[in-house]
Amino acid sequence: KQWYQRRVAITAGIHDGPVTGLSLHPTGDYVLSSSADQHWGFSDINTGKLLCKVADQSVSHGLTCCQFHPDGLIFGTGTSDSLVKIWDFKEQKSAANFPGHSGPISAIAFSENGYYLATSADDEVVKLWDLRKLKNFKTISLDDKYTVRGLTFDNSGHYLAVAGPDVRLYQISKQCDLVVTWASHTQDATDVRFGPNAAYVASVSNDRTLKFYSSN
């Protein structure tokens, strides 16, 4: 692949408010966007064409984040009024609601095996949901004033990384034990990702640094 500097290939005017989230479809050809204008949009990456734009008529609050499920058939959105919604992409309709948070939803993440969904909000907890049963099976309590800014599962679905005032790694089990905490950033971590085969964890921060943590 060739990458060009100082050149914008496509500019797509999709939303009427700030764009709050992006998620790439598993095929790599489409992108999902969420916005404070209460809509989610689905666009063709190659042409920049908006294929559909949908508003949730049941709520009057903006969307704060979005994420495709690994199968590409459903996706999740978070709202500023603490609701997590699962959407059927083909039908363009809400398939399930996950209440229980308080405050705007800050992050959502699906496990690669498609079984679990992790969600966070401005309420100092991370909730884990079983998508097969459509129920919350674990709530991880965090420190006072801990703001989650990013969530991600490793490919096995056995570990969850959390980005916030520090970077934390949890093992997904009945207890959801805290495995390790990295507090090397000088400001809040804004996102976190696993490397291939969870060989490392990478995080970015408001302190303008990118850090890598070994799994050994």
Salt bridges, closest charged atoms under 4 A:
ASP16 OD2 - LYS53 NZ 3.65
ASP37 OD2 - HIS15 ND1 3.21
ASP37 OD1 - HIS39 ND1 3.59
ASP37 OD2 - LYS53 NZ 3.89
ASP56 OD2 - LYS85 NZ 3.27
ASP71 OD1 - HIS69 ND1 3.02
ASP81 OD2 - HIS61 NE2 3.79
ASP123 OD2 - HIS101 ND1 2.81
ASP130 OD1 - ARG132 NE 3.13
ASP143 OD2 - ARG168 NH2 2.42
ASP166 OD1 - ARG168 NE 2.99
ASP188 OD2 - ARG149 NE 3.23
ASP191 OD1 - ARG193 NH1 2.99
ASP207 OD2 - HIS185 ND1 3.10
